Amino acid sequence: MVIAYEPIAGPAAKRTVTIEHVEEVCEQIRKWVMDTVSPEISEEIRIIYSGPVNESSCKVYMMQKNVDGFLVYSS
């Protein structure tokens, strides 16, 4: 199972998304799965980030404990 997290950000939201924020939300998602489903599933689930990334930020995101990858799309 894969869960994709896409933050609401940008000028309309009047906030920016930091790597720390993304890690925190992914950690909360993993905790919710652990508490609601099971600890085993929370470790097996992949939580991917669906937000803006570039070559350098990808490397930093992948160093986070709870970010398992990216959902990349083009408009």
N, C-alpha and C positions, 0 to 999 in steps of 0.2 A: 504494500500500500504506500502511496505517495501523497503527501499533502503539500500544496503550493501556497506560500504566503505572499500576498501582494499588498504592500502598504498603500494607504491613501496618503498621497503627498503632493507636493508641487504648489504652485501659486494659489490655487483655489483652496487648498487645505491650510495654507499659511504656516507650513512647517516643512522641515527637511527630515529625511530619514538617515540616521547614522548607523554604522555597522553595529554599534553597541545596542541600538534599539532593535535591529533585526535579530541579533542573537538573543536578546531578552524575550522577544515575542516567540521565537522558535523554541526556546526553553519552556515557555509557558504552554505552548502547544504540546510539547513532548510530555510535560507533567500532567496535562489534562488527559492525554491518552493513557498514561500510566495509572492515574486515579480512576478513570472511567472504564477502560478496557482491560489492560493488564500491563504489568511491568515488562514482560517479555516482548509484547507488541511495541511498547514505547521505545525499546532498544532497536527493534527491527525496522520500524517505520522510517521512511526517508522524508525529511522536511526540506523542501527546496524553496529558494528565494526567487520570486518573480518581480523583480524591480530593476532599476537601472544599475548596470555594472560595466566596468571597463577592464582592460587587461590587468591593471594594478589592483583594483578593488576586488577582483575575482580571487586573487591570491590571498588577500586578507580575509575575505568572507570564508574561504575554505579552511582557514586556520581556526575558525570558530567551532566550538564543540557541537552545536546543534544545527548548523547549516550543512546540509548534505549535498547541495548542488544548486542548479539554477534552471529556471524555466525561461528560455530566451525566445523571443518572437520579434518579428519585424512588422511595422505597420506601413 
